[in-house]
Amino acid sequence: MKLLCISNGHGEDAIALPVLQELRNLTEPPEIVTLPIVGVGKAYSDNGFSIAGKVQTMPSGGFINQDNRQLARDLQGGLVGLTIEQIKTIRQWGQSGGKILAIGDIVPLLFAWMSGADYAFIGTAKSEYYIRDRQGKILRSQQDSIEAKTGCYYFPWERWLLSRNRCKAVFPRDKLTTKILQQQQIPAFDLGNPMMDGVATDSRSLFYQPQSVKRELARPLIVTLLPGSRPPEAYANWEQILIAVNSLISVFKQRKIICLAAIVPTLNLDSLQDKLSRSGWIPVVDPDLELTNFAINLDAIYYQYENATIAISTQAYSQFMHKGDCAIAMAGTATEQFIGLGKPAVTIPGAGPQFTPGFAEAQTRLLGESVILVSQPQDVGIEIQTLLQQPDRLQSIAQNGLLRMGKPGAAKRIAECLREVMS
């Protein structure tokens, strides 16, 4: 089997990667090539997967659907020519007898259909939880939405693409969405969310365990910081997150705070450090043993301010996700992965183009009680203090995360299913 993987964004590339790696590990692995239609596919090339056709980073970073000005910039940056070349590549692949695996939203799905080849789809962008509660009932706020009125969060034209004979399998992101799509005569399989495969193990936070209040307060509060992946937005998000950390310092005066900043390699650490220095944070040359136990990574950079320390690393993403008791997040995929570990995330709407107030509000519907949306970064400290005083709420958040994001191991299950349905 020859397989072309089409994805449309940094997060989608990261979700596709474990599936492709599991396909490569099969007894008779397919010939795999990739086509990232947003960005240059660094996750693929870094892991030995070749890239077919033309790729290019656009000014918007892939968020043209959230801001018309971003679309204008991308058009000036050559979006039309890039898209035409990519469609040519995809159609040539289909004519050669290859298969397509599309990951993301309607754009790679449409490209897969246009190829003329058999295709499968991993839906990362849509979930029934955007309009339904944990029991599957339509949310009151969404009763007048077109999705609620048509009975599915996937639009009718998307369902048409998913129900074609050449669409051999659809892998939705959760059980509820799978159930609804199956009712629409779509070949949907409930195999879990590969988004969790890169980070998921049993990592329940320490404060979920029965222990005395005295013992709980004696240990540091560990907070994971997730500013997002796309510059320049991530740098603006970082400034908001630092204000939120200051609010933690004000609230938890008698407790040590360790913040673990999980930074993607594409961001400039000098810019992040400059913002720390201008906010009064002091570099720590020789961190103590207690701190390194929470941030064991040789490339970590440490800064201190009053009773708080920030560790910054581009190489400790999974580790920093696991260590955090909670997160301060202004990200998409990273926030979802964090709550999938059974932990709460406090989010702050930003200026965009991704993490806008509208995006943040939609994320609270997608992820439910696991995400706490605050309007101002100064409010984060009080929100986290209140949360840690509610053990029943923390337990419910842990259960909610598993329900919304699923168990690990989805990539292998999807790879095995692809082998069966695409052969």
N, C-alpha and C positions, 0 to 999 in steps of 0.2 A: 504493500500500500504506500502511495505517495500522499503526504498530508501537508497542506499549506495552512498555517495558523495565522489568522488575521485578528488583530486587536487594536483598540483605539485609545491608548493612554498608558501612563506609567503604572497606575494601579492595575489596569487590565493585563499589562505585560507580566506583572508580578503574580497575578492570579493564574495566568496561563502557564507560567514556567513550571510549577510542580507537576502539572498534568503532562507537559511535554517530557519532563524528566522521567516520569513513570512510563510513558509510552516508549521512551528510549531503553528502558530496563526490561521490556517484554522479551520473551524468548525469540520472537521474530519481529523486531522493531520496524516500524514504518520509516520510510525516508521522510524526514521532517525539515521543512524550511518555514521561515516566518516572514510576515509582512506587517510591521507596526505602522498603522496609518496616521498615528499621532506620535511625534518624536522619532528618535532614531533607534529605539529598541535595545538600549544598552544592556538590559537584563538578559536578553537573548544572546547577544554577541559575547557577553562576559561568560556565558555558560555553554559556549560551543555550538550554538545554533546559527546557521547561516541566514542571511536576510535577502529576500528576493525583491528585486525592483528598487525603485527610488524611494528614499525616506528623507524627511526634512523636518526640523523643528520650526513650528509656526509661532508667531508672536503671542498668540492667545494661550499657548500650552494646551489647546484642545477644548477650551470652554467657550466656543462661539455660540452655543445655545443659551448662554446666560447673559450675553451682553452684545448688542448689535455693533458696538464700536469695536469689539474684538473681531467680529466677522470682517469688518472693513479692513482692519489691519492685516488679517490673514489673506484676504483677497489681494491686497497690495504686495504681500510677501510671497505670492505664487501658489496659492491654494488650488486654483482651478487647474493649472498645469500639472501640479503634483497629483491631484485626484485622477485626472485623465490617464496619467502614466500608471498609476496603481491599478486602475480598472483594466487597462491593457494587460498588465501582469497577471491579474486574477483570471481574466478570460483565457489567456494563453495556458494557464495552469489547468483550467477546466477542460480545454480542448485536448490537452495531453493525457487526459484520463485520471488526473489527480483528484483527491478529495479535499474538502475545506472544513476547518474547525474555526468558527467565529466566536470571539469573546468580547463582550461589552454590551452595546446597545443596538439600535436599529441600523446604524451605519455599517458596521462589519456584517451584520445579518443581511442587509440589502446587497452588499458586495458579494456575499456568498451565493445568494440567489442569482445574481447577475452572471456568475461564473459559468453557469450551465452544469456544474458538477453536483454530486451528492454532498450534503453538508450537515454538520451538527453545530449546535449553538450552546454556549455557556452564558446564561443571562446574569450579568453582574449588576445592571443598573436598575432593574425593576423588581419590586416585591409587593405582594398583596398587603404587607404590613403598612405600606404608605396610606392605605385607605381602610384597613381593618385592624381590630384589636387581636389579642392573643387567642380569643375564642373564634375568630373568623367573622365577627360581626362588623358591619360597616360603621366606621367612626362617625359620630354626629356631625363633626366639622366637614366631613367628606361626602355627605349624603347627596349633595347637589352636583358633585363632580361628574365629568363625562365617564370617568373610569367606573364609578359606582353605578351609574345608569346603564352602562354596557355590561356590567357584571364581572369585569376583569381589569386589572391594572395595566395589562398589555392592551394597546389600542387594537381595533379591528384589523387594520392593515398589517400590524405586527403579527397578529394571530394568523392572518392569511399566509404570511411568509413562513411561519412556524408549522403550518398544517400542510405544506406542499409535499408531494410524494418524495421529492429529492431531499427533504429535511428528515434525516434518519433518527435524530435524537435531540432532545432539548434538556438541558440540565439547569433548572432554576436554582436560586440561591437558598431556598428554604422549603420545608414540607408544605406549608400553607399554599405557597404559590404553585407548587407542583400539583397539588390537589385541584386547584381552580383550572389550571391549564389542561389537565387530564379530562376535566368535564367538558372542555372545548374540543375534544377529539384530537389533541396534540400529543405527540409521542414524548411526553415528559417523564423523566426519571428522577426519583428522590434519592440522590446519592451523596448529599451533603454539599458543603461549600468549600471549594479548594482554597479560598482566601485564608482559611484557618490552618492549612497544612504547614505553612512556614513558621508558625508561632505557637501552635497549640500543644500543650501538655497539661498535666494537672498542676495548676499554679494558683490555687485559691489564695487570696491574700491572707496575711497573718491575722488580721482583725476579724476574719470569719470564724476563727477557731475559739473555743471556749477558753477564756483566760480572765484574770482579774483586771480591773481597770488600772490598778497600780502598775501591773506588768505591761499593759498595753501602752501606757503613757511613758514608760521607761525606755522604750525603743524609739528609733527615729520614725517619723512619718515619711514614707517613700512615695513620691509623686512623679509619674512619667509625663514628660512634656512633649507634645506632638504639634509642631508648628506647620505641618504640611510639607509638600515636596516641590512646589513650583515657585521659582523666583519670578518677579520680585515680591509676590504676595506673601511668601513664607517669612520674609524679613519683617514685613509690617505685622504679621501675626506674632512674630517673636517679641516685638515690642509690647503687644497686648498681653502676651503670656507673662512677661516679666512684671508687668503691673499686677497681674493676678498672683504671682509668687510673692510680691510685696504684701498683698492682702493676707496671704497665709502667714507670713512672718508676724504681722500685727496681731493675728488671732491666736496663733500657737506660740506665744512668747516663751513658755516654759518647756517647749519640746523641740528637739533637734529635727530639722527638716532636710531631707536629701532629695533633690530633684534630678531626675535622669532624663536628659534631653536626647531623644532618639532622632538624629539628623540624617537625612538622605545624603549620599555622597555628592550629589550634584549641587548642593548648596555650599556657599562660601563661608567657611568657619571664621575667617577674619572679620567678616561683616557682623556675625553673631557676637563674637568676642568684643568688638568695638562697642556694640550696644550695651553689653554687660558693663564694660569699663565706664561708659558714660552714665550708667545708672548707679555707680558706686560699688560695684562688685570688684573684689580683689583676687588676682590669680593665686592659686594654691600650688606651690612647687612640689611639696612633699606631703601628699594626703595621708591621713592617719589610717591605721589598719581597719578600723570600723567602717570607714567610708569605702575603702577598696573592696571590702566584703560585699558591698552592694553594687559596686561598679567595677568589677574585675575585668579591666580591658586596658591593654598597654597604651592604646592611642587616646584614651580619655583625657580631656582637659578639664581642670577643676577651677571653680571660682567660689568665693565665700562672701557672705554678707550677713552680719549679725549671727543668728542661730541657724542659718540655712547655707547649704552647699549645693552648687549645680555641677553635675558631671555632663560633659558634652562629648558625644562620640558618633562617628559615622559608620562604625563597625560593630555596634552592639545592639542593633535594633531589637532582635528577638529577646535578648537578655534583659534589656531595659523594659520591654513590654511585660515580661514575667515578674520582674522585681517590684513594679509599682503597685501600691495599694489602690490608687486611683490615678486618673490622668487629667491634665488640663490640655484640652485638644482643640485644634482648629484645622482638622484634616478630614479626609473622606475615608479612604480604605483603612488607614491606620486606626482611626477611631472605631471602626467596625470590628477590626481584629482585636482591639483591646477589650471591648465589651464582650466579644466572643469568648474571652478568657474568664468571664464571670465577674468582671470588675466594672465599677462606675466611672464615667467620664463627664467632666464638667466642660461645657463648650461655650465659646464666646463668638458671636457673629462678627465678621470682619468686613472689609471693603471689597473683597472679591479679587479676581473674577470667580473663584470657586466658593470660598466659604462666606457667602453673603447671608444676610438675615433669612432670605427665603430658603437657601440651601440648609442652613442650620435648623430651621423649623421643620423642614421635610425630614431631616435626619432624626429628629426626635420622634417622628411618627414611625420611621423605619425601625428604630432601635428601642423604642418604648422607654420604660422607666430607667433603663441603664444609662441614658443620657440626660444630664441636667443642663438646660440652656439658661444662661444668665445674660442679661442685657449689657452689663458693665463688668469689666475685669476686676474692679474693686470689690465686687460682691462674691468672688470665688471663695475667699477664706471662710466667710460665714456659711456658705453653702456646704463646704466640705466638713466644717465643724459640726453642723447640724446632721449631716449624713452619717458621720461616724458614731453618733449617739443613738442610731436606730438600727440595731442588729437584725430585726425582722425585715426591714427594708433592704439591707445588704444581702440577706439570704435570698429574697425575692429577685434582686438584681442578678445574683449568680445564676439562678434558674432561668431567668429571662434571657441572659446572654447565650446560654446553650440552645435555647429554643429558637432564637432568631438567627444564630450563626451556625449551628450544627456541630457534630462531632468531627474531629480530625480524621484524616484518611480518605477524604473525598477524591483527591487526585488519583490515587491508585484505582479506586472503584470506577471513576469516570474513564480512565485509560482502558481498563478491561472491557468496559461497556462499548467504548469506541471500536475496539478490536472486533467485537461481535457484530455490531450493527453496520460498520463501514466496510467490512470485508466482502 
